[in-house]
Amino acid sequence: MKNFAAAASVLVLVLAAGCVEDPSEEVLSDQENIEDLIENSSVAGMDPLDGRGESQGKGDTVEPPEHWWRELVSEGSVEVIMENDPEAGICTLTVRHQLAAEFNIDLSDDGVINPAQKPISDQRTRRLIVERTGSQSDPYGGWELTHITPAQFSLDSGLEQEVYVSSMAVYSGDQLLWECSDPETFYSVEDGLPVLEPGTSVRLEAQVLHTAPLYEPACFVFAHGPCPLWPRHWMNDSGLWGDRVAGDGIYSYEWYVEASSDHWFVAVDVIDAETMNDETQDDYDSGAWGIMALRSQ
């Protein structure tokens, strides 16, 4: 009996030891869980808008360069600002992401690609709403991303920004899928984002603002997304390539969505004509809005 009692005591100790919390299983704070959620979300990303640009469109005094593209140098720091205490179970966030890149530009139409570079320092900003819908033991501590605003791209170089996007809309044929005239507007991740079906015709429309135009046209407007060949294409207001009314201030680009298993970041990108007019001046000026468009399941 004594041996049995001793063995039972050892068994109790072993079972108790097995119930002790593993110190390696760290319990993350709400902020850490939320930051992990944002980092791994498929719809919270903000594309750097790098890659080749299409050279089309003719102006009276300025033409797009023969070759130009943005080349990403580095993705800088990410700042996540919590606008209220997450203890409430719902939290609004501001996410700021720095970006360093080069604007490669070749104005000489000589058959040789030998671009000069202009430095780019941009800040991408987006606001998000997250809600606690589960328990601490669930993925990301039970937090879920429920709403996002469009991402805004603005200069962070110290130069004065003069070009801005002022509205953006996505159509499938003549059906409006999504529109925005205020980048502070929140859209539901579940049912407020545009859904783009591969193979369907999609039109992106935008209006832009230039505060101190020097040339005609004052700026060039580009669509970025699941477009053919290059990631960025010239948008026009001349009644061509999907544009409905020439000269009405609405720039358009229409295309057939390419097949992909991923969601797409669709953006309107406006570049000052002054930036496109030389290879040497440190005068890069651009602004953009972007939203994540979903591929249907």
Secondary structure, DSSP 8 states (H G I E B T S, - for coil): -HHHHHHHHHHHHHHHHHTS--TTS----HHHHHHHHHHH-SSS------EEB------SS----SEEEEEEEEEEEEEEEESS-GGGSEEEEEEEEEEEEEEEEE---SS----EEEEEEEEEEEEEEEEE-S-TTSGGGGEEEEEE--EEEEE-SSS---EEEEEEEEEETTEEEEEES-TT--EETTTSS-B--TTSEEEEEEEEEESS--SSSSEEEEEESS-SSSSEEEEBSSS-TT-SSTTSS-EEEEEE----SS-EEEEEEEEETTGGG-SS-S---EEEEEEEEB---
